[in-house]
Amino acid sequence: DPLKEAANSAEGILASVTYQKHLVPILDNKVITDENIRILLSKKSCQWMHEDEWRLIVKLEKTVGTGNADEKGYPICLFEIPNTCVTEIYYTERTPFDAVKKIQNRIDGAENGYSAPSMKKLILSDRKYAYRVKAG
């Protein structure tokens, strides 16, 4: 599995998210240690269970800084994963057309090695708070 290889190469952890009713809030990152990081960063509220999420947790020194900060002032850092790890790409009607075209052109190039055959458009349901994949 290329994603597990990427995680291992950066001394990372590939963790499936577990969902529970009551979460303990993390109020300060000083409580996070090497021993508890997987447990703390791989939990979410039950309301997100439909996502069936996985998280790739890597050491900060194995990332590349972008020079930008988030809304709280923390630096935004990236971690490169192999293109073969990208198996599905979704977008919505709010995604700008030029962004969809740019991404589609990138995954269409066989030399790029993406595993996603094509992008899938998500349509907002008119009956519930959810998306459905547009057929075709």
MIZA-217462 format. One record per residue (C-alpha): x, y, z. Coordinates in pm, whole numbers, plus 50000, padded with zeros to 5 digits. Example, Ala and Ser with C-alpha at 12.3 -4.5 7.8 and 13.67 -1.06 7.14 Angstrom:
! residues 2
512304955050780/513674989450714/
! end
This chain:
! residues 136
500005000050000/501675032549887/500025053550161/501355030850435/504795032550272/504585070750270/503565070950636/506405047650731/508975067950535/508095098550743/507875079551071/504135084951044/500995067651154/498075058050929/495105056451166/491455048751110/489235073551288/487035060551567/483745077551644/482235082651986/479505102852158/481635122152406/485065135352316/487665149452550/488625183752414/492295190452345/492765225252489/496535227052454/498905208152224/501275202952519/499125173252628/499965154652306/502805129752340/504275102852115/502385077452327/498905092852297/498975111451965/497295083651766/494455080552016/493895118052052/494075126851682/492045097551550/488735103851727/485675122751608/482085127551713/479535101451601/477865126951374/480825122951135/480685084751121/479475085250758/482925097850653/484725065350741/487855086850769/491515077850793/494215101650912/497865103150818/499765116651118/503395126351058/506075143951260/506135181251190/509825180451100/508975156750812/506705182850651/507365212750427/506235247150539/504175267750296/505035301350447/501345306550523/499455304650852/495945293550943/493355316051108/494915310051450/498425318451330/499765282751317/502005275151018/500475254850737/502715225150653/502365198850383/503405162850349/503915147650007/502165114749940/502625093849625/500155101349342/499155064649341/497475070749679/494875093149515/492135068549427/489055091149419/488455128149366/485125144949437/483925180149368/480645199349409/478695224649209/480475251749410/483905240949284/485105266149022/485035252048669/488675261648606/489745242348919/487855211248801/489485213448458/492955218948605/492645188448833/491115166848557/493965175848320/496475166448586/494975132148658/494495125148286/498255124848227/499255088048253/502795098148350/501445113948670/500525079848812/497235088848980/494995059349064/491795080049031/490275072448690/488145104148684/486585130248909/483115125249055/480625153349099/478655154149423/475105167849410/473475181549724/470435161049820/467115179149831/465775155150094/468505153450358/471825168650461/473975147650230/475485145049886/474985118949618/477405110249339/476155121649001/475695091948770/477785091248451/
! end
